[in-house]
Amino acid sequence: MATVLPPPSKRQRTAVAEKAKEQQEIESIPNNLGSIRVQFVDQGTGQSSGAPVSIPVADATARNLELLLNTLQRNDPSERIPYRFTYHADPSDLSKAVDISNDLYHSLLKPGLKTTEDSITLQYTPQAVFRVRAVSRCSSSIPGHGEAILATSFSPRSSSKLATGSGDSTARIFDCDTGTPLHTLKGHTSWVLVVSWSPDDSTVATGSMDNTVRLWDPKTGEALGTPLKGHSKWVTSLAWEPYHLQTPGRPRLASSSKDSTVRIWDVVSKRIESVLSGHKGSVSCVRWGGTGRIYTSSHDKSVKVWDANKGTLIHTLSSHAHWVNHLALSTDFVLRTAYHDHTGETPETQEGRIKKARERFEKAATINNEIVERLVTASDDFTIFLWEPSSSTKPLARLMGHQKQVNYVTFSPDGLHIASAGWDNHVKLWNARDGKFIATLRGHVGPVYMTCFSPDSRLLVSGSKDCTLKVWDVRTGKLKEDLPGHKDEVYAVDWSPDGTKVGSGGKDKAVRIWCH
Amino acid sequence: MPQNEYIERFQKQHGRRLDYEERVRKRTARESHKVSKDSQHLTGLRAKLYQKKRHHEKIQMKKRIRQTEESNVKSSGPSEPSSTPLPQYLLDRSQPTNAKALSSAIKNKRNEKAAKFSVPLPKVKGISEEEMFKVVKTGKKTAKKGWKRMITKPTFVGPDFTRRPVKYERFIRPMGLRYKKAHVTHPELKVTVQLPIISVKKNPQNPMYTQLGVLTKGTIIEVNVSELGMVTAGGKVVWGRWAQVTNNPEMDGCLNAVLLV
């Protein structure tokens, strides 16, 4: 006899009814509200798209607004640009901005921010025109490394080359199209802790536990000259000079170390250009900003801003109460990829490349007609700070909510979201504009070590101690894909700049490539 | 009760005895002799109190010695802080002895077919039924029939166990010999944690003992390892894991087990 389920209890019935009612309410917009006047303004430049438009409230959904704006901009129907709309109640106060998530009625009219009598000024930001599909399967698991994999990084040009650093004191370069190892970069005498591609894809730099930085040619797998010696403790992080700031043919590299210094190297002559000393503890992370600043975070609780050319200290940002573990820039993605964009076209000449890299950087960094680089730092004091070092040494916002140490923080490539991960098993999403909390992505059962946004900023992948990768939808905050497969902790994960592949590595010594 | 700090006041006004330092030195020098004498010769309640005090003092002393020993360790600054490679962000953190090594070790071992059925204690000494069961002869009827048995070994009963009515209860599992928790050692990590028992999987002596939940040396039990935070390859938390009892619980009064890897 089949089991008959007992009828639902009263509590269950009321809960279901309430939920249904709520969902009903969200969907419906009353159609007796007439129309509303909307003025579109570009968020980057502040220019309006023309005269205000009158829109029926019942039809004023985000999608329809997008369609309308595309028509106003006279964009070709075949290449419509997705837009994101924001309403600023007070232009000077960024914290009062409201995103139009579904439609105007539920975002503005129903909370009483505006009435149909008013004229509304909406700021629009173009979103990535390409769409990255969530990775869903492991396309190859490549053994080869003899020890745990500690760092992975995709080439900025495409998803076909992946560099990994491992505990067996080698780095390897993999061909991801065929899933085969390409080169083994032998030379270090201890674990390779960091791997970093130069923005023009011509060099790979590796930093190691043996206190040296080495440079490699990714095409041949040969070492480029001698190791860069100078640090007295292991190298914790590497940052290349942004492509548009480089003197042509003489790129520079910054390396941070446990010995509490940051060294700037001339890559061609293999000499130390300057030593940034001032931190009192291990420097955990270094970033080279697109405006010629170097940002460093340290275990001495401070974040310092340096002038890259003079090698002098500009600011010390001290608000954290414990180690600063990681820092990220709002322009990280464009600085990493320089002139490589989703179209795959690279300018022929050097000037063209520099120009394109500069344009991409300026586009990503422009907020209200100003070039602003934002900084976010994660710390052991369970909080994250959002900074704007160009305007103030005080933090813009303190992002609280994590219940344990925060290990990793990253900006989305479009600079609108911040994702943070830490020992409390959660990934949290924050609004990068004002540091408002958006969502907690729950699902991991172990500490989350690393996260990475997809290049179109719509997806997020996170790697954790619980042996899995998880892909999240940024907009809804829901789990998109669960990717089990690793046999042990996942230490490093990276999403390729063209969005087609995810590379991950961890304690199980196998590099895994994930794709759709 | 003294109303004021009159001794301090006196000392401030007139100073101490001239031989004060000398007397203190001698007293401290003889202290160990006094302690020894007291601990040997005190009797009765005083002895009890004294020993209790000494016991506490010794615990404190040992703790302090251990602390200083830990702080005295002069490391030569090894280039690699741990034997297993760690990413940059984990390097300066004191790693809690994580049970993660467990699961991977387990997996590696499972791949070898022969190791699948090997356990730390492959052979056990047989226990006769006479030793295991005591015939209960109390009461008029039971004495006559002689079918009631009391289990003389420690047992595990489930959390929702209730005894059967006296008339039907053939095996009595005494309350005093029931165990809920086991001290489980991980063989590789050499850490021991007290974990709740979930069930008895196999008693090598007799399948009936498995049913009865008898815990003897060599018994395979399932323990709740959720506290250790182990995860499967699929990213789920592992909560039950098998362990083998390594001591004779009926002799030791505690249950030690080793996790099966």
Interface residues (C-beta under 8 A of the other chain):
Chain A: E147 A148 L150 A151 S166 G167 D168 S190 W191 L193 V194 M209 D210 W234 T236 S237 K258 S282 S284 H299 N325 H326 N407 Y408 H444 V445 G446 Y449 S464 K465 D466 C467 T468 K470 D482 P484 G485 H486 K487 D488 E489 Y491 A492 K507 D508
Chain B: S79 E80 T84 P85 L86 P87 Q88 Y89 L91 D92 K100 S103 S104 K107 G229 V231 T232 A233 G234 G235 K236 V237
